[in-house]
């Protein structure tokens, strides 16, 4: 009924070992919680930044088009000179660490503004020249994606150019280039433009036109979605620019129908 001193000593050692084995996990969990919380907050902040870049890219592709379009029509030289202003804003933002990212994005936007001003200001009657002129700044974009300070802007420009090329491909497949040329000749005369738009919409609403619209829209969506799977902010800018093209096309299509 009584334990021997040797057995008592053995049980005390066993309890001591058990205590040693139980305490460290509790201590580790307590000390690891602040680290886990900080990592979670950093991951959330990073995700929010990625979405901000995506939405900013979509905005810069879509909304400014409706400001540049009337400006470049009536004052092409002024629109072209505005490129210098965008570059100045980009340089100013890049000088501050907190706004360096947005400076890079504005730099890429200035490239699209420059090419858009050149084409829509002087060559908008020739749809075949659209993509080549819009691609004039491609060497700078390739340089930008190899430079950390300009990578986001470089990918934004490339995404915008890809979206433009896909849209023009649709115009070519559905034989809308002649309507484009005719519309540019009478763009200031609404009464003459309406029949041209009506004929163009008739081509879009055919099974051929609707099928290719779905195929190319799906291609843009898939491309943009795959880009957003990357942790790179540059790819998110690319994805936002690509998907923003769909938004622009839908807006112009709606204006053509209801306007």
LINFEN-V457625 format. One record per residue. N is the residue number from 1. BURIAL is 1 if it has 9 or more other C-alpha atoms within 8 Angstrom, else 0. Layout:
N_BURIAL ; N_BURIAL
This chain:
1_0 ; 2_0 ; 3_0 ; 4_0 ; 5_0 ; 6_0 ; 7_0 ; 8_1 ; 9_0 ; 10_0 ; 11_0 ; 12_0 ; 13_0 ; 14_0 ; 15_0 ; 16_0 ; 17_0 ; 18_0 ; 19_0 ; 20_0 ; 21_0 ; 22_0 ; 23_0 ; 24_0 ; 25_0 ; 26_0 ; 27_0 ; 28_0 ; 29_0 ; 30_0 ; 31_0 ; 32_0 ; 33_0 ; 34_0 ; 35_0 ; 36_0 ; 37_0 ; 38_0 ; 39_0 ; 40_0 ; 41_0 ; 42_0 ; 43_0 ; 44_0 ; 45_0 ; 46_0 ; 47_0 ; 48_0 ; 49_0 ; 50_1 ; 51_1 ; 52_0 ; 53_1 ; 54_1 ; 55_1 ; 56_1 ; 57_1 ; 58_1 ; 59_1 ; 60_1 ; 61_1 ; 62_1 ; 63_0 ; 64_1 ; 65_0 ; 66_0 ; 67_0 ; 68_1 ; 69_1 ; 70_0 ; 71_1 ; 72_1 ; 73_1 ; 74_0 ; 75_1 ; 76_1 ; 77_0 ; 78_1 ; 79_1 ; 80_1 ; 81_0 ; 82_0 ; 83_1 ; 84_0 ; 85_0 ; 86_1 ; 87_1 ; 88_0 ; 89_1 ; 90_1 ; 91_1 ; 92_1 ; 93_1 ; 94_1 ; 95_0 ; 96_0 ; 97_0 ; 98_0 ; 99_1 ; 100_1 ; 101_1 ; 102_1 ; 103_1 ; 104_1 ; 105_1 ; 106_1 ; 107_1 ; 108_1 ; 109_1 ; 110_1 ; 111_1 ; 112_1 ; 113_1 ; 114_1 ; 115_1 ; 116_1 ; 117_1 ; 118_1 ; 119_1 ; 120_1 ; 121_1 ; 122_0 ; 123_1 ; 124_1 ; 125_0 ; 126_0 ; 127_1 ; 128_0 ; 129_1 ; 130_1 ; 131_1 ; 132_0 ; 133_1 ; 134_1 ; 135_1 ; 136_0 ; 137_1 ; 138_1 ; 139_0 ; 140_0 ; 141_1 ; 142_1 ; 143_1 ; 144_1 ; 145_1 ; 146_0 ; 147_0 ; 148_0 ; 149_1 ; 150_1 ; 151_1 ; 152_1 ; 153_1 ; 154_1 ; 155_1 ; 156_1 ; 157_1 ; 158_1 ; 159_1 ; 160_1 ; 161_1 ; 162_1 ; 163_1 ; 164_1 ; 165_1 ; 166_1 ; 167_1 ; 168_1 ; 169_0 ; 170_1 ; 171_1 ; 172_1 ; 173_0 ; 174_1 ; 175_0 ; 176_1 ; 177_1 ; 178_0 ; 179_1 ; 180_1 ; 181_1 ; 182_1 ; 183_1 ; 184_1 ; 185_0 ; 186_1 ; 187_0 ; 188_0 ; 189_0 ; 190_0 ; 191_0 ; 192_0 ; 193_1 ; 194_0 ; 195_0 ; 196_1 ; 197_1 ; 198_0 ; 199_1 ; 200_1 ; 201_1 ; 202_0 ; 203_1 ; 204_1 ; 205_0 ; 206_0 ; 207_0 ; 208_0 ; 209_1 ; 210_1 ; 211_0 ; 212_1 ; 213_1 ; 214_0 ; 215_0 ; 216_1 ; 217_1 ; 218_0 ; 219_0 ; 220_1 ; 221_1 ; 222_0 ; 223_1 ; 224_1 ; 225_1 ; 226_1 ; 227_1 ; 228_1 ; 229_0 ; 230_0 ; 231_0 ; 232_0 ; 233_1 ; 234_1 ; 235_1 ; 236_1 ; 237_1 ; 238_1 ; 239_1 ; 240_1 ; 241_1 ; 242_1 ; 243_1 ; 244_1 ; 245_1 ; 246_1 ; 247_1 ; 248_1 ; 249_1 ; 250_0 ; 251_0 ; 252_0 ; 253_0 ; 254_1 ; 255_0 ; 256_1 ; 257_0 ; 258_0 ; 259_0
